[in-house]
Amino acid sequence: MSSSAHLGVPVVLSGPSGVGKTTIRNQLLARYQDIVASVSATTRPPRPGEAHGKDYLFLSEEAFQEGIRGGMFAEHAEVHGRWYGTPRGPLEERLEQGADVLLVIDVQGGLQVKEAYPEALMIFLLPPSREELHRRLSGRGEDSEETIALRMKNAEWEMTFSQRYDYWVLNRSLEEAVSQVRAILVADRCRRERARVRLSRLGLSWL
């Protein structure tokens, strides 16, 4: 179902593991009140400090597969051996309320969202270099060298899909990257098609 009649649009932020997607999402949500985050469902176990319903909806493999069969997800994908998905109901509700909904998801899910919601805003986050990406992954202290090597291999594959995104943001510094993503969001709201819908809701229907 397309959200073309909605005031809000899905904002997809993708990029390889370790590029800084979650940090940028958190900064955007802390600074601006006109964007909300989608809470994804996942079959991976919670990390220290993560809470069910706030960071993710933590589901069993069985529950997730049942959700797929029941059409629960607007998008879903298997990433690094775990399943991730965006619940359709909360996403549609926020879009209808006029909120731009930020989805931090992998390229598989991102392209599914673009297919279902053609007006979705697609942003790909790039690392400064392969070496820097490896340094960031190693610095997290969460993964073994084998896992890091797998994530680096997957990063090369994910980068090939960046050509299908609307915007590229190079994450050299957090402040610069957050500012650029914010600028993209503001500019997108002024696109003729989006502005026409918003203005018509205000009674300016002659435009």
C-alpha positions, 0 to 999 in steps of 0.5 A, a space after each residue: 500500500 502506498 502512503 501517497 495520501 499520508 502527510 508523513 513519509 518513511 525516511 530510510 537510513 541504511 548503511 553498513 554495520 558500524 557506520 553510525 546509523 544508530 548514533 545519528 538516529 539518536 541524535 536526530 530524535 534528541 534534537 528534533 520533535 518533528 520526526 519519530 523512530 520506527 521500532 523494529 522487531 528482531 529475533 536477536 537477543 537484547 544487548 546490555 541496556 536495551 529494552 523491549 518495546 523501546 529499542 526493539 521488539 524482541 521476538 522469538 523465531 517462531 513469533 517472527 515467522 508467524 508475523 511474516 505469514 500474517 502480513 505483520 511487517 512492512 518489510 523484513 529481512 535476515 541480516 547476519 543470521 537474525 531476522 529484522 522487520 518493521 511492524 506495519 500497523 505502527 508505521 501506518 498510524 504515524 504516517 497518517 498522523 503526519 509524522 515522518 518516520 525514521 527507519 534504520 534498516 538494512 538495504 534489503 528492507 530499505 528497498 522493500 519500503 521503497 517499493 511499498 511507499 514510492 515517496 519514501 526518502 532514501 538516505 545511505 550512510 557511507 563510511 570515510 574509508 574501509 579502514 575506518 569502518 573496520 576500526 569502528 567495528 573493532 572499537 565496539 568490542 562486541 564482536 570476534 574477529 571472525 564476525 568483524 570479517 563477515 560484517 566487512 564482507 557484507 559491507 562491500 555487498 551493501 555498498 553496491 545498493 547505495 546507487 538505488 538511494 536518493 542521497 549519500 551522507 559521508 559520516 566523517 564526523 557526527 555533527 556534520 552527518 546529523 546536519 546533512 541528514 536534517 537538511 535532507 529531511 527539511 528539503 524533502 518537505 518542500 518538494 512540490 508533491 509533498 508541499 501540495 498535500 500539506 497546503 491542501 490540508 490547510 485549505 490552500 487548494 488552489 496550488 
